[in-house]
Every structure is written in structure tokens, then in C-alpha cells.
């Protein structure tokens, strides 16, 4: 009878021993290295190989669990830009080498590495000469040619040719830029139809760039008219309200054309109404976290006079641009009561969550002690049995079996005279079940071995209560993990549902 014990601080992972040993081969002594067969796996792209190696390293560092690594941080590691990282990351996801799961509000991406698939592809590429080099700073466009992998000078020559190609064709691989005639025509439309209306002519270049984006480089007449009419409404609004506590200069044109706010689409009538309300001294004060209250007001039917698109647009606007009727609904007492109830429920869930986390920490300490206790019990009971194997059998044949086993071959010492089943068992308890299996296959025909094994197992059964307690602790920890995960999601959804 044999039992595996995992470190209490580690979570259960769905990763085979083959995959773990494969990771140890890739990440040698916790160093970040470039491995030639791994470059084959990612389509002969050195940047992708460097990225995947980093992801495997952090996967191991995080105890074979999903982890979060911002693209900005990866770009700093590899001395490249975020767009390059995003492009290469997309390739790795599309080819099934990794996946990204969005969790929480705001969403955080957690990366999971598909070690099994990487290992299979790696095995097929392993026939090539294996070379490992310390990871050097990389730049965008570094490519490793697999046919010339043994010649660093050829790699440098390839990179030089790539740079020369980029110089000859700077627009290669990017969206085509408008030609000179198109730009000249767009600039003429901008000058004669929009810029001529602007009272405070500042930020012209930025304004022209936004104009090109909005009007499809001056080709979309409908958008041009929409923009001009919107700006005329805005100027008219300023003129009408210049003496109504709103004596201010026009917004900078680039601010008006901001693609996020899209001020040219506003009617400016509701803002005019809000100023009139302000002049009478009854301005509605902006409530705390007012955007979180919109969904409550909608569910209570206080925003039924507004279309769904209008309600969705409120999330992207400032409070001062929200219609007066909507402000009254959002800041109403009904919404305030339900919002406060949600906050209170959120606090209760937070308290419950903290209690569960405290229970988990206590159980983990208990689990760790029980784990260590059972480990010592099994080793002590098994010690005479393993000593008997060391003294009775020809260990050279057993050494051969160890070397054939991919999980145990690295446990064999260089000096065969130092080989001891008992010593290996004590120092590598993680592999206890694998060692038992090998010994049983090798010595199953020996009657005395089977008798000794039965004696050891009978002795171990006397401690069934201790093993039962251990299994109960494992189950309790699993249940606590589920409860903590569910409570975390509930807590986030109270305000953002």
C-alpha cells in the first residue's frame, strides 16, 4: 500500500509527470534560455520562441497554474513593443499552444500553457541538433532560419536583408496610406468646409488627423455633413447661452472631434436644459459611482423613456452630458436605497469570503502537519522492507530498470555503488508509487518478496484512521476553494450586474 503526498502549499494540477519533466528540460536551473527545437514548434520565429519560453518559465514558477503576465511586461522583457507581443500572442493562441481566460472586473487575462501539445511538437523537432543559448535582448523582426540554424552569421545576414526590405517598402505589412492626391483633396475639404468654422484655431494637425479618421480620408460625404452640422449646433448652443452662466470659449477642435466622446453627434438641447436648471439653482448633484446606478434605474423602470442605445451611451459620457430626466432617475431615492442594499450585501459577502480564507489557511496548516506525519509513518514502516531489498537482490538489474523508466532515470547516482532503494525512497518520496510499481514488476516472481510486501502493507493498514483524516482534509480544502471562488464572483457582480 502506497500513498502520494503533495506539498500542502501547491494546488492540484492536471499535469502529467511527463509534462513536468519536459518543463524541467526546457527551464534548466530556472534560467530563461532559447531551445532550438522549441523554435521549430513556433514556426521558426525567434520572438515567439522567446515569448513561449518566458510563458513556460512563469507557468512553472506559478506551480503549473494559470498566471497573469501583462503584455507591457513581456514587451519590456524582450525589448520590443506591445503590438509585436499582441501579434505573436495571437499566433500562439490560434495554434493552440496557450489560452487566455478573462477574469474579474476590470477583466484580467490569465494565461494557461498547453504543455502536452508543445511537448508533442517538440518531440517531432528533437531530431535536429539541440543547442541552448542564454536569451539575448530581442528586437522586432528577429527570425531564426531553421535551414541555417548552425550558422549565426547567416542569421545576422537574414536580419540585415529584412531591414533593407523594410527600408525599400516602408508600407509593407501595414494598411495602405492615402496617396498624395487623396491627402491634398482631403486637406482642401477640411480647410474650406470645417476649419473655416472653428473660432479658436489651435491643434490643427491633430484635428486634421481625427477628421481623416472620421470621414474616411474625406471620402465619406455623409460623415462630413454630419460633422459640420454637429459643430454648427455646438456653436449655436454657445451663442444662445453666452449670458446664461455659461460664458466660456469653444472647446478646442481636436477635443470636439475626440472619437470617444463624439460630441458632433450630440443634440446639445439637453445640455441647454441643464444650464437652465442650473440657473434656477436646482442642479442635480452627481451621486457617488453614478454609472453603477444606471443598471439599477433601468431595472426599476425609471429609464423607460430612453432607448437602449441612449442608455448604453450614458456609460461613455460625463455626468454633465446626461439628460436631465435621466439624472433625476439615477440620483433618485429608490435607486439610492437599492444601491446601498447592494453595497451592504457586498460587505457581508466580503466578510464571509475573509472567514473562508481564514478557514482555508488553518486547514492548510493542519493538512501540512498530517501530510508530514503520514510520510514519516510510511517511511518508518517500509524501512525494514527496503533494507531487505538492498541486501537481498542484485541491484545492478534494478538500476537498469530505473534507467529505462523516464520518471526515475534521473534518480540513479553516477556512482552505481551508492545506489540504494531506501535512500532513493527517503529523498524522493514524490516518486514513491512509481518506485513501488517498478519493484513489483521486477520482483513479482519472488515468493519471499511478496510475503515481505504483504507484511509491510498489513502494518500500514493499522494507521487507516490517519489516512482517512488526510483524505478528509483534502476534501475540505477542495470545498473551501470552490466556496472562495464562488464568493469572489458574487462579490464582484453585486455592483456590476
C-alpha positions in Angstrom: 0.0 0.0 0.0 1.5 3.3 -1.0 0.2 6.9 -1.0 1.4 10.0 -2.8 1.6 13.2 -0.8 1.8 16.6 -2.5 3.1 19.8 -0.9 0.3 21.4 1.0 1.1 24.8 -0.5 0.6 23.5 -4.0 -2.8 23.2 -5.7 -3.8 20.0 -7.5 -2.8 20.3 -11.2 -3.9 18.3 -14.2 -0.4 17.8 -15.5 1.3 14.5 -16.2 4.7 13.7 -14.8 5.9 13.6 -18.5 4.9 17.2 -18.9 6.6 18.2 -15.6 9.9 16.6 -16.6 9.6 18.2 -20.1 9.2 21.6 -18.4 12.3 20.9 -16.3 14.3 20.2 -19.5 13.1 23.4 -21.1 13.7 25.6 -18.0 17.1 24.4 -16.8 18.1 25.6 -13.4 15.4 28.3 -13.6 17.3 30.0 -16.4 15.5 31.6 -19.4 17.1 30.0 -22.5 16.4 29.6 -26.2 15.9 26.0 -27.2 16.3 25.2 -30.9 13.5 22.5 -31.2 11.2 25.0 -29.5 11.9 27.5 -32.3 10.6 24.8 -34.7 7.5 24.5 -32.6 6.6 28.2 -33.1 7.2 28.4 -36.8 10.9 29.4 -36.8 10.2 32.8 -35.2 12.7 33.7 -32.6 10.5 36.3 -30.9 7.7 33.8 -30.5 10.2 31.2 -29.2 11.4 33.7 -26.6 7.8 34.5 -25.6 6.8 30.9 -25.2 9.9 30.1 -23.2 9.0 33.0 -20.8 5.4 31.7 -20.5 6.6 28.2 -19.7 9.0 29.7 -17.1 6.2 31.6 -15.3 3.9 28.6 -15.6 6.5 26.5 -13.7 7.1 29.4 -11.3 3.4 29.6 -10.6 3.3 25.8 -9.7 1.8 24.8 -13.1 -1.2 27.0 -12.6 -2.7 29.8 -14.7 -0.9 33.1 -14.3 -1.2 36.8 -15.3 1.5 38.5 -17.3 0.7 41.9 -18.9 1.8 42.4 -22.5 3.6 45.5 -21.4 5.8 43.5 -19.1 6.6 40.9 -21.8 7.5 43.7 -24.2 10.0 45.0 -21.6 11.5 41.5 -21.1 12.0 41.1 -24.9 12.9 44.7 -25.7 10.1 45.1 -28.2 6.8 46.9 -28.5 3.3 45.8 -27.2 1.9 45.4 -30.8 4.5 42.8 -31.6 3.7 41.0 -28.4 -0.1 41.1 -29.1 0.5 39.8 -32.7 2.7 36.9 -31.5 0.4 36.1 -28.6 -2.5 35.8 -31.1 -0.5 33.3 -33.1 0.3 31.2 -30.1 -3.4 31.2 -29.2 -4.6 30.4 -32.7 -2.2 27.4 -32.9 -3.4 26.0 -29.5 -0.1 26.4 -27.7 -1.7 28.6 -25.0 -5.0 30.1 -24.0 -6.1 33.3 -22.2 -9.1 33.5 -19.8 -10.6 36.8 -18.8 -11.5 37.0 -15.1 -12.9 39.8 -12.9 -14.0 43.4 -13.4 -12.0 45.0 -14.8 -11.0 41.9 -16.8 -7.6 40.4 -16.1 -6.2 37.9 -18.6 -4.9 34.6 -17.1 -2.6 32.6 -19.3 -2.7 28.7 -19.5 0.1 27.0 -21.4 -0.8 23.8 -23.4 2.3 21.8 -22.3 1.1 18.5 -23.7 0.8 19.9 -27.3 4.1 21.7 -27.0 5.8 18.5 -25.8 4.4 16.5 -28.8 5.5 19.1 -31.3 8.9 19.4 -29.6 9.4 15.7 -29.8 9.0 15.7 -33.6 11.5 18.5 -33.9 14.0 16.9 -31.5 15.8 15.1 -34.3 17.6 18.3 -35.0 20.8 19.2 -33.2 19.9 20.5 -29.7 21.5 23.8 -28.8 20.8 26.1 -25.9 21.9 29.7 -25.6 21.4 32.4 -23.0 18.5 34.7 -24.0 19.8 37.9 -25.5 17.7 41.1 -26.0 15.5 40.7 -29.0 14.1 43.3 -31.4 11.0 43.2 -33.6 11.6 41.2 -36.8 14.2 38.7 -35.4 13.7 35.5 -37.4 15.7 32.2 -37.0 16.1 30.3 -40.3 15.8 26.6 -39.4 17.8 25.6 -42.5 20.7 27.7 -41.4 20.4 27.2 -37.6 24.1 26.3 -37.2 25.4 29.5 -38.8 24.9 32.6 -36.7 26.4 34.8 -39.5 23.6 33.7 -41.8 21.0 34.7 -39.1 22.6 38.2 -39.0 22.5 38.3 -42.8 18.8 37.4 -42.8 18.1 40.2 -40.3 20.0 42.7 -42.4 18.1 41.7 -45.6 14.8 42.1 -43.6 15.8 45.6 -42.6 16.8 46.6 -46.1 13.4 45.3 -47.4 11.6 47.4 -44.8 13.5 50.5 -46.0 12.6 49.9 -49.6 8.9 49.2 -48.8 8.1 51.0 -45.6 4.3 50.4 -46.0 4.8 46.6 -46.3 2.6 44.6 -44.0 0.6 47.7 -42.9 -2.6 49.3 -44.1 -2.1 51.3 -47.3 -1.6 55.0 -46.8 -3.5 57.5 -48.9 -1.6 58.8 -51.8 -0.6 62.5 -52.2 -3.6 63.4 -54.3 -6.0 61.9 -51.8 -4.4 63.8 -48.9 -4.4 67.0 -50.8 -8.1 66.7 -51.6 -9.0 65.8 -48.0 -7.0 68.8 -46.7 -8.8 71.1 -49.1 -12.2 69.8 -47.8 -11.0 70.1 -44.2 -9.8 73.7 -44.7 -12.8 75.0 -46.7 -15.7 73.3 -45.0 -14.7 72.6 -41.4 -11.7 74.6 -40.3 -13.2 77.8 -41.6 -16.0 77.4 -38.9 -13.6 77.0 -36.0 -13.3 80.2 -33.8 -10.2 79.1 -31.8 -7.8 77.7 -34.4 -5.4 75.6 -32.4 -4.2 72.0 -32.7 -4.8 72.0 -36.4 -2.6 68.9 -37.2 -4.2 66.7 -34.6 -7.7 68.0 -35.7 -6.9 67.1 -39.3 -5.8 63.5 -38.4 -9.1 63.0 -36.5 -11.0 64.5 -39.5 -9.4 61.9 -41.8 -10.4 59.0 -39.5 -14.0 60.2 -39.1 -14.6 60.9 -42.8 -12.6 58.0 -44.3 -9.9 60.4 -45.6 -12.5 62.9 -46.8 -14.3 60.3 -49.0 -17.5 59.9 -46.9 -19.7 62.9 -47.7 -22.4 61.8 -45.2 -19.9 61.8 -42.3 -18.6 65.2 -43.5 -22.1 66.7 -43.4 -22.8 65.1 -40.0 -19.6 66.6 -38.6 -20.2 70.1 -39.9 -23.9 70.1 -38.8 -22.9 68.9 -35.3 -20.3 71.6 -35.0 -22.8 74.2 -36.1 -25.2 73.0 -33.4 -22.5 73.3 -30.8 -21.6 76.9 -31.9 -25.3 77.8 -31.9 -25.6 76.4 -28.4 -22.6 78.5 -27.2 -24.1 81.6 -28.7 -27.6 81.1 -27.1 -26.2 80.5 -23.7 -23.4 83.0 -23.6 -25.2 85.1 -21.0 -26.7 82.2 -19.0 -23.8 81.5 -16.6 -22.1 79.6 -19.4 -19.8 82.3 -20.7 -16.9 80.1 -21.9 -14.8 79.8 -25.1 -15.5 77.0 -27.6 -13.8 73.6 -27.0 -10.5 73.0 -28.8 -11.4 71.5 -32.2 -9.4 68.3 -31.5 -11.3 67.8 -28.3 -14.6 68.2 -30.1 -13.6 65.6 -32.7 -12.4 63.1 -30.0 -13.5 59.7 -31.2 -14.5 58.6 -27.7 -17.0 61.4 -26.8 -18.3 62.0 -30.4 -19.6 65.4 -29.4 -20.7 66.2 -33.0 -23.5 63.6 -32.6 -25.0 65.4 -29.6 -28.2 67.4 -30.0 -27.0 70.0 -27.4 -30.6 70.6 -26.4 -30.4 68.6 -23.2 -27.3 70.5 -22.1 -29.1 73.7 -22.7 -31.9 72.4 -20.5 -29.4 71.5 -17.8 -27.9 75.0 -17.9 -31.4 76.5 -17.4 -31.9 74.2 -14.4 -28.6 75.3 -13.0 -29.5 78.9 -13.4 -32.6 78.3 -11.3 -30.4 76.8 -8.5 -31.7 73.2 -8.7 -28.8 71.4 -10.3 -28.8 67.7 -9.6 -25.7 66.7 -7.7 -23.6 63.9 -9.2 -24.1 60.8 -6.9 -21.2 58.6 -6.0 -20.5 55.8 -8.5 -23.3 57.1 -10.7 -22.5 54.8 -13.6 -23.1 51.7 -11.4 -26.6 53.1 -10.6 -27.7 53.2 -14.3 -28.5 49.5 -14.4 -30.5 49.8 -11.2 -32.5 52.7 -12.6 -33.1 50.8 -15.8 -34.3 47.6 -13.9 -36.7 49.7 -11.8 -38.2 51.2 -14.9 -37.0 54.7 -14.3 -35.3 55.0 -17.7 -38.2 53.6 -19.8 -38.4 56.9 -21.8 -35.0 56.2 -23.2 -34.0 53.8 -26.0 -31.5 51.1 -25.2 -28.8 52.8 -27.3 -29.3 56.0 -25.4 -28.8 54.2 -22.1 -25.7 52.4 -23.3 -24.2 55.7 -24.5 -24.6 57.1 -20.9 -21.7 54.9 -19.7 -19.3 56.7 -22.1 -20.4 60.2 -21.2 -19.6 62.7 -18.4 -22.3 63.5 -15.9 -22.8 67.0 -17.3 -23.8 65.5 -20.7 -26.5 63.1 -19.2 -30.1 64.2 -20.0 -31.8 66.0 -17.0 -34.6 63.3 -16.8 -32.0 60.5 -16.7 -30.1 62.4 -13.9 -33.3 62.6 -11.8 -33.8 58.8 -12.2 -30.2 57.9 -11.5 -30.0 60.1 -8.4 -33.5 59.2 -7.1 -34.1 57.8 -3.6 -35.3 54.4 -5.0 -32.1 53.9 -6.8 -30.1 55.1 -3.7 -31.9 52.6 -1.4 -31.2 49.6 -3.7 -27.7 50.7 -4.4 -27.0 50.9 -0.6 -28.6 47.5 -0.1 -26.2 46.0 -2.7 -23.2 47.6 -1.0 -24.3 46.1 2.3 -24.8 42.6 0.7 -21.4 43.0 -0.9 -19.8 43.8 2.5 -21.5 40.7 4.0 -20.1 38.5 1.2 -16.7 40.1 1.7 -16.8 39.2 5.4 -17.9 35.7 4.6 -15.1 35.4 2.0 -12.5 36.5 4.5 -13.8 33.9 7.0 -13.5 31.2 4.3 -9.9 32.3 3.5 -9.0 32.2 7.2 -10.5 28.6 7.5 -8.5 27.6 4.5 -5.2 28.9 6.0 -6.0 26.9 9.2 -6.8 23.8 7.2 -3.7 24.1 5.1 -1.5 24.2 8.3 -3.4 21.1 9.6 -3.0 19.4 6.2 0.7 20.1 6.1 1.3 18.5 9.5 -0.8 15.5 8.7 0.9 15.1 5.3 4.3 15.1 7.0 3.1 12.7 9.7 1.9 10.1 7.2 5.0 10.4 5.2 7.2 9.6 8.2 4.8 6.7 9.2 5.1 5.1 5.8 8.9 5.5 5.5 9.5 4.1 9.0 7.2 1.1 8.4 8.7 0.5 5.0 12.3 0.9 6.0 13.0 -2.8 7.0 11.3 -3.9 3.8 13.5 -1.6 1.6 16.7 -2.5 3.6 15.9 -6.2 2.9 15.6 -5.5 -0.9 19.0 -3.6 -0.8 20.7 -6.6 1.0 19.0 -9.5 -0.9 18.7 -8.6 -4.6 21.2 -7.8 -7.3 20.8 -4.0 -7.5 22.5 -3.8 -10.9 19.5 -5.3 -12.6 17.2 -2.9 -10.7 19.4 0.0 -11.7 18.8 -0.9 -15.4 15.1 -0.9 -14.8 15.4 2.6 -13.2 17.3 3.9 -16.2 14.6 2.6 -18.6 11.9 4.5 -16.6 11.6 8.1 -17.8 10.3 9.2 -14.3 13.1 7.5 -12.3 16.1 7.6 -14.5 17.4 10.9 -13.1 17.3 9.4 -9.6 20.2 7.0 -10.3 23.5 8.3 -9.0 26.6 8.4 -11.3 28.4 6.1 -9.0 26.4 2.8 -9.1 27.9 1.7 -5.7 26.0 4.4 -4.0 22.6 3.1 -5.3 20.2 2.3 -2.5 16.5 1.7 -2.8 15.9 3.0 0.7 18.0 6.2 0.2 16.2 7.0 -3.1 12.8 6.4 -1.4 13.6 8.7 1.5 14.9 11.5 -0.6 12.3 11.3 -3.4 9.1 10.4 -1.7 7.2 12.2 -4.5 8.0 9.2 -6.7 7.1 6.5 -4.1 4.2 5.0 -6.1 6.4 4.8 -9.2 9.2 3.1 -7.3 6.8 0.6 -5.8 5.3 -0.2 -9.2 8.8 -0.8 -10.7 9.9 -3.1 -7.8 6.7 -5.1 -8.0 7.1 -5.7 -11.8 10.7 -6.6 -11.4 10.4 -8.9 -8.3 6.9 -10.2 -8.6 8.1 -13.8 -9.2 10.0 -13.8 -5.9 7.8 -15.5 -3.2 9.7 -14.0 -0.3 9.4 -10.5 -1.8 5.6 -10.9 -2.0 5.4 -12.1 1.6 7.5 -9.2 2.9 5.4 -6.8 0.9 2.2 -8.2 2.4 3.6 -7.8 5.9 4.5 -4.2 5.2 1.0 -3.4 3.8 -0.7 -5.1 6.8 1.3 -3.0 9.2 0.4 0.1 7.2 -3.3 -0.7 7.5 -3.1 -0.2 11.2 -2.9 3.5 10.5 -6.1 3.7 8.4 -7.6 6.3 10.7 -4.7 8.7 10.0 -5.0 8.2 6.2 -8.8 8.7 6.5 -8.2 12.0 8.3 -5.8 13.0 5.5 -8.4 12.3 2.8 -11.0 14.3 4.7 -8.6 17.3 4.9 -8.1 17.1 1.1 -11.8 17.1 0.5 -12.3 20.1 2.9 -9.6 22.1 1.1 -11.2 21.4 -2.2 -14.7 22.5 -0.9 -13.2 25.7 0.6 -11.5 26.5 -2.8 -14.9 26.2 -4.5 -16.6 28.4 -1.9 -13.9 31.1 -2.1 -14.2 31.2 -5.9 -18.0 31.4 -5.9 -18.0 34.1 -3.2 -15.4 36.2 -5.2 -17.6 36.2 -8.3 -20.8 37.0 -6.3 -19.0 39.9 -4.6 -17.9 41.4 -8.0 -21.4 41.0 -9.5 -23.3 42.9 -6.8 -22.4 46.3 -8.2 -21.6 45.4 -11.8 -24.7 43.4 -12.7 
